Amino acid sequence: MNIICISISALVVFFGLPTNAFAQSQAKVMPAVSDEWRFSVSPYVWAVGVSGDVTTNKGRSTTANLDTNSVINDLRGGAMISGEAHKGNWGLAMDFINANLQNKPAKTASGPYPADPAVTVNADLSTKVNLKDTILSAAATYTFLNNSSIYADALLGARFISTTASVKANLTVTGTVDGQPVANASITRYPSMTTNTTDPIIGFKGRYRIADSTWFIPFYGDIGSGGGTTNLTWQAMLGVAKAYDWGDVSLGYRALYYDMKSTGSLQKVTFSGAILGVTVSF
């Protein structure tokens, strides 16, 4: 079962439960701005797919295309969680992602070579693209909109990324003459590159309440540059969520983009996919 099916199943369970199951009469749809501290923790699953070019330290560049639909096969491990702390209009927000993604496309070619006796050449090329990413975002926030319909924070902070891009290529060539093996050669290359960079970011986040109900639309956006390695980075998220007395459940779509300089490993790479999260407020 892929991650999209898991997300839909989880939403059916959470959103479809009876009203009194979570005491929705006390649902906290819009955050209350006060002098009291308030906190939230949000573990989540991001069905991330990757598209773009990765570069290694030997000057090798290849296209990484890790499909969201097969993310369960591509994901080798990881953790994803975010948290916030607020007091009055000011606050702190953090987001942590650790993921190891990998795919294994392969190509095979064979055919006769015009000669007498008959010669046949077979070539098998297998490549493996591996991305190991740790992303930490931290920002100070300030609430500039707060009413019964919309809540919004401006944010100023930084995003750190440590990414290792590896490309393993294995070429095997065999030949036959009149059906008898006469040659066998194998070449393997495994270049990689690790890039660490921290970039300042500026942005906003918040939620819009739908028709005075317990449903709302969460949104997020940021942009940054100037980390030495990064030409441009941005991130965006939009979704739908439902509030309960203990927090909320959300489903959305998230995208994170990196365009690094020639010394970086991510060249116009986009991480994107569905995101399912549970937020606990206290």
N, C-alpha and C positions, 0 to 999 in steps of 0.2 A: 504494500500500500504506500503510495507516495505522500509527501508532506501536505499537499493540498487537500487530499481526502481526510487526513488526520485533522487538519485545521477545521474543515467543514463539520466533521463529526463532533469536535470539541465545542464548536459554536452551537450546534443543535442541542447539546447537553446543557450548556450554560444559559443560552438565550431562551431555550424552550421549557425550562423548569417552571413550575407554578409560581405565581407572584409571591405567595407568602413564604416560599422556600428560603428566600434571602432577606426577608423583612424589608421589602422595597419601600415601605412607608417612610423609612429613614434614609433612602438612597441619597448619596452625596454626589449630585450631578455636577455642580459647580464648586470649585474649591473656595473655602472661606478664608478671606484675608483678615488676619488678626495679629495681635502681638504674641500669641501663643505659637510655639513651634509646631509644625506639622510635617510629617514625613510620608514618603511612599517608596515602595520597592516593586519593581516590575520585571520578573523573569519572563522571557519570551522566546519564541522560535521564529527564526527568519529563514524562509525557504529561498535562500539566496542562489541566484544564478550569476555567472560571470561572463562578460563578453568584452573583448578588447585585445590589445597586444601586450605581451610581457617580454622583458628583455633580460638577458643574463650577462654575467661579467666577461663573457668571451665574445660579446657583440652579437650573440644570437638573438633573434627576435621571432616570436611565433604568436599566432592567434590563439587565445584561450577562449574556449566556448564550452562552459560547463552549464548544461541545460537545467533550468529550474525543475522541469518535470522529472529528471532523474537525480535530483539532489540527494536522495537517500543513498544512492550508489556512489555519488561523488564526495559526500561528506564523510570524512574519516574521524571526526571528533570536534568538540568545541563547547563553548559556554557563552550565553548571552544574557545580560541583566542590566537594568538601569535603575537609578534611584534619584530622589529629590529631597531637599530639606528647605523649608521656607519659614520665615519669621517676618511678619508684616509684608511689605511689598518686595522685600529682597529674598533671594534664595540661591541655592547651589544645585546644579544638576550634573549627573555623571552617567556615562553609558560605556559599557565594556563588552567587546566582542572578541572571541577567540575561535578561529575556524581553520580547519585543514581540509582543503578541497583538492580533488584529483580526478582526472579523466584519462582514458586510455583509447584514443582513436587508433585505428590501424588500417593500413592499405596493403593490398596484395596485387601483384601484376605477374603475368606469365605469358609466354608466347614463343613461337618458333623463330629461329634466325635462318634466313635463306642461305643454305649451304648444303653441300653433299660430302659426307653424310649429314643427316638431319641433326640440328642442334637446337635445344630448347633451354631458355633461360627463365628462372623463377626468381622473383624479388619480393621479399616481405619487409615492409617498413612499419615498425610500431613506434609510436611516440606516446609519452606520458607527460602531461602538464600538471604540475603540483604547485598549489599556492597555500602557504602558511601565513595567516594574517592575525595580528593582534592589534585591535583598534581601541583606543581609549579617548573619549571626549569628555571634557570638563568645562563648565561655564558658570559664570555668575549671571543671575537672572533678576529682572525687575518687572513687576506686574504693572502694565500700563492700561489694561482694559479689564474691568471686573464688574459685570452686571448679571442679570438673570439669564441672558441669552449668550453672552460670549465672555470668555476669559482668555487673556493673552499675555505672555511674557516676552520681553526683549531679552536677548542673551548675548554675552560676549565671553569668549573663552578660547580654547585651543583643542586641536585634535592631533593625537599622536598615532602613527601607524608604523608597525614593524611588519614588513612583508618579505617573504622569501619566495622567489619564483624559480622553479626548477623545470628543466625540459630534458627528458631522457629520450634519446633516439637510438633505435637499434635497427640496423639494416643487415639482412641476411640474403645472400645471393647464392643460388645453386645453378649448376648447368649440367646438361646431359647430352650425350652423343649416341644416337640410335638407342635412346632409352637407358644408357648406362651413365651413372654419375661420374663426372670428371672434374668438377670444381665445387668448392664450398668456401665461402668467405663471410665473415661476420664483423661488423663495425659497430661499436657502441660509443655514444657521446652523452655526457651528463653534466652540462654546464648549469650553473645556478647563480643567483644574485640575491643578496639581502639588503634591503633599504630601510633605514630608520629616519623618519622625518616628523617634525612637529610644526603645525600650521595654525596661526590665529584664525578664528572663525567669528562671524557675526551672524545673528539670525533671530528667529522668533519661533514660538510654539504656543499651543493653546488648544481650546476646544469650543465648538459652537453647538449649543443646545437645540435639539429638534423639537419645535412646537411645544415647549414647556413639558416635555416628557422625560423619561429616564434614559432616552437615547441621545447621543451626541456625536459630533464629528471631530475627532482629534486631528490636528495638523501640526506640521513641523517643517522648517526650512532653514538652511544655513549655507554660507559660502565663505571660502577662505583661500589664502595664498601666502606666499612670502616666507615659506619655511626653509628656503635654501634649495630644496630638491623639487618642490611642487610648483608647477605653473598655475594650477587651478584645482580646487576641490570643492564639491558641493554635495549636499544631502537634502532629501525631501521625503516626506511621508504624509499620506492622507488615508483616512479610514473611517470606520463606523464602530461605535462602542455603546455599551449599555452599563449604567451605573447601578450599584447595589450599596447597601449600608457599609460594607467592608471595603469597597473599592470598585473596580470595573473590569470588564472583559472587552477586548478590542480585536478587530481584524482589519488590516489595511494593506497598503502597498508601499514599499520603501525602496529608495534608490540612493546609492552612494557612488560618486564619480571621482576618479583621480586622473589627472594628466600631469605626469612628472617630466622633468627634463631628461636629457639623454643619460644622465648619471643615475636615474631612478629605474626601478623595475616595472612600474606600471605606466604604460603608455596609452592614454585614453581608454582606461578600463572602467567599466560600469558594473557594480554589484547591485542586483535588483531582484525583487520577488515579494511574495506575500509574507506578511508578518502577523503572528497571533500572539497576543500578550495578555497577562493577568496582572493587574495592579492592586496591591494591598496598601491601604492608607491607614495611618495611625498617628 
